[in-house]
Amino acid sequence: MWEVGRMRRKLLPFDVWLCLLLAALIAWGTGAVAEKIAQIMYEKDVEAHAPAAGQIGGPAGESVFQAQNVTDLLTHETFTVPSHGIEYRNRGAGYYGGKYFQALTLPSGELVAAWINEESVQMVGGSDYYTSDKLLPLGRVVYEDLRQNETFLSQIQFREPLSRTDFYIDMVGDTAVLDEEQAIEMPKLVVQLLTVVIFFPLFHAAGSKLGLFPAYFAKKKRSEWE
């Protein structure tokens, strides 16, 4: 009995549970509103960053140079890379500076880091996603020392080392947008947490003022301070 009594005393008081429940109900409503607003903003962001032909991250046209090796990448301002099946995203990957990079195998067999806009990848010579040849988005070389991030290198090189670590291929450009789940769920969660933080003390203060709950901070009489 003593153990049961001690466990009961550890539970949150009724007034705390009630105020949390009321705050959570309001948070459900504010979260729903925040989700709708975030969805609208995300759709506008996607529209504003829609990939276009001729822009980095957009579909590569027929006249775009198709790089075969590292030398081709470094001697052309813009280019595309042909890839068989899903080879371009099947050799390792990792996050660098908040960007998701693939270990891209060039036709020459050389391996380089590439930031690829999946929406602009084109299938050529077939319709099967896994086996048809692909033409990657319009890209450019960005010089950067990838060795500064050892965690990233261990991720993207888990199968074999990159041929070069002093640059990466940017095939996204201004088409980058947040992941849909992240863009919508994060604002919703933040709004719900702020709602609970704001309304919980308000509900408890109101209940205390009405004499329904004990006050957390009882005011001392002036005589007690003197």
C-alpha positions, 0 to 999 in steps of 0.5 A: 500500500505504501508503494502504491501511495508513493506512486500516486503522489508522483502523478501530476495533479488534476489541475495540471492535467486539465490545463494541459488537456485544454491547451492541447485542444486549442493546439490541435486547432492552431496546428490545423490552421498552421498546417493549411498555411504552411501547405499554401506557402510550400506550394507557392515556393515549389512554383517559384522554384520550378525547374526550367530548361536552360537553368541549373537544375532544369532539364538538359536540352538536346544541345547541352554538352554531355560530360563523359569524364572529370576533364569534361566537367572542368572544361565546360561551364555547364553540362549534363551527364548521361547515366544508365538506370539508377546508377547515378544514385546507387553508389553512396550518398551523404549530407554536406552543408544541408545538401543531399549529395549522390556519388555520381559515376561518370561514363568514364568510371570516375566518381564525383559528388553531385547535388541532383534535382531528381525532378529534372532527370529525364529518361531516354531510350525507355520507360522503365525507371530502374533500367532506362538510360537517364539524362541528368539535369543541367549542372555546373562545377562548384569548387569546394574542399569536401575533405572539411567534412569527414562525416560526409566523406565517410557516408558518400565513400562507404563503397569506394572513394571519390575520384576528386574531393575538391569540387562537386556538381551542382545540378539543383541551383535555385530549384531547391525547396525544403522537403514537403514533410519538413516544410509543413510539419515543422511549422505545425509542431512549433505552433502547437508547442507555442500554443501549449506554452502560452495557454497552459499558464493562462488556464491555470491562472484563470482557474486559480483566480476562480478558486478552482486550482491552488495558486502556484505562487501565492502572494505574500502579505505586506507584513510578511515582507517587513 
